[in-house]
Amino acid sequence: MVPVTAARRSCQRRGVTSGFSLIELLLALALGLVAVTGVVQLFVSNSRTYDVSTGQARLQENARFALDFVARAARSSGYLGCTREPDALVRGLLANWELLPEVDITHPVYGYPAANVSALVPRSSAGTDTNVFFRGAGIDTDAIAPGTDVVVFRALRAPGMRLAEILQPDGTPLVHAPSGGETISANDVIGITNCEQGVVARVSGVVPTGAMLRLELATGPVVADRAAPTAARYRNAFDSLSAVGKAYGLDTVVAQVESTYFYIAPGLGRANTGAAPLSLWQKVGFAEPVELVQGIEDLEARFGIDRVADGVPGAVRYVTTAELEAADADHIVAVRVTLTANSVDGVDGGEQLRRAFTRTIQIRNARHPS
């Protein structure tokens, strides 16, 4: 028989439950807190790295696209078909070239500082249209970012069209209609050029003739929907090429005169900070300006001038838009463009990433001194 005291002692031992002490519990909580803090720090670090990498990629992509747009327009500027001399062009429009900035092909490359641009570009600001063909199709010069530049490149739109018959001085152009490509419409300003001379005039009407187009050059009033008051400047000074006095052969190029403006202004989107990011804008011909690339906050242009008749084509000096003079405009052989791009969205505390990119572009159709 087991003694009562021994049995009671055995039961007490079996009923005892062991566990963590308070010190062990506090130590476990501390270790867990350290582990959780490490995981959170790793997540925050990875998230910041992702934001920075994404911002860098977007910044570089924006800059690449923006520079490509500017470079493409710059390279083709000054294209006049066979001739390379703007002085050989006869202005068939009533107004002087300086009043027709949308088609002033006598200055293939030019630039202006934003502070001095209002009266020199096609403008639509505060309900007022200046130097434009269509109402509301000008540049809002009040929105241009201060301290930036505005650059313009002008050329005949390549490849153009060919005459279907010899164009006599008293005739009107008959051109082969392109299949599926761009065509010429009423109120387009065109250049008709060969290797000797050219004329710039407004198409008053287009008459389809089979697979060809007859381009009328009447001197009557300008008639167009949304025509601005300054559209009257685009009236033709003559209704045929008799004033020019020469016939044009089948190798003649007929193409629209096209000007391409680039400038910096607030975009239509929103960054994660709620602000409207600055963007690169473009205006082509008579069309309204369009936003090209977000995140371009500055455009600076320097123009390479070659006025030395040494037989070596190349810029002798570079001038800013503020230093560019009309006498130098005919001798621009290169453009050095610097664009400052940013990440659009703020990263790491809300600040945008930004970086400047520079490209020097040779003007293929530049006139070199001889």
QUIQUI-V392822 format. One record per backbone hydrogen bond with DSSP energy under -0.5 kcal/mol. CO is the residue of the C=O (numbers start at 1). NH is the residue of the N-H. If there is no record, write none. Layout:
BEGIN
CO	NH
CO	NH
END
This chain:
BEGIN
3	7
4	8
5	9
6	10
7	11
8	12
9	13
10	14
11	15
12	16
13	16
21	25
22	26
23	27
24	28
25	29
26	30
27	31
28	32
29	33
30	34
31	35
32	36
33	37
34	38
35	39
36	40
37	41
38	42
39	43
40	44
41	45
42	46
43	47
44	48
45	49
46	50
47	51
48	52
49	53
50	54
51	55
52	56
53	57
54	58
55	59
56	60
57	61
58	62
59	63
60	64
61	65
62	66
63	67
64	68
65	69
66	70
67	71
68	72
69	73
70	74
71	75
72	76
73	77
74	77
75	364
76	79
77	365
79	156
80	83
83	80
84	86
85	88
86	89
88	198
89	91
90	92
90	200
92	237
92	238
96	99
97	100
100	103
100	104
103	105
104	107
108	154
110	152
112	150
113	116
114	117
117	120
117	121
122	139
123	130
125	128
128	125
130	123
133	228
134	137
139	124
139	141
140	143
141	144
143	266
145	148
148	114
150	112
151	262
152	110
153	260
154	78
155	258
156	158
161	254
162	176
166	168
167	248
168	171
169	241
171	241
173	215
174	164
174	165
175	213
178	180
185	188
188	190
188	203
189	257
190	201
191	193
191	255
192	199
193	253
194	83
197	194
198	90
199	192
200	92
201	190
202	204
203	187
205	216
206	208
207	214
209	212
211	177
212	209
213	175
213	215
214	207
214	216
216	204
216	205
218	236
222	224
224	227
226	135
228	231
229	232
230	233
231	234
232	235
233	95
235	94
240	243
241	244
241	245
248	167
249	252
252	163
253	193
254	161
255	191
256	157
258	155
259	285
260	153
261	283
262	151
263	281
264	145
265	279
271	274
275	271
275	277
277	267
278	295
278	296
279	265
279	281
280	292
280	293
281	263
282	290
283	261
284	287
290	282
293	280
293	296
295	297
295	342
298	340
299	149
300	338
301	321
302	304
302	336
303	305
303	319
304	333
304	334
305	316
305	317
307	309
308	310
311	313
312	314
317	305
319	303
320	324
325	328
325	329
326	330
328	331
329	332
331	306
331	333
333	363
334	304
335	337
335	361
336	302
337	339
337	359
338	300
339	341
339	357
340	297
340	298
341	355
343	345
347	351
351	347
353	343
355	341
357	339
359	337
359	361
361	335
362	364
363	366
366	368
END
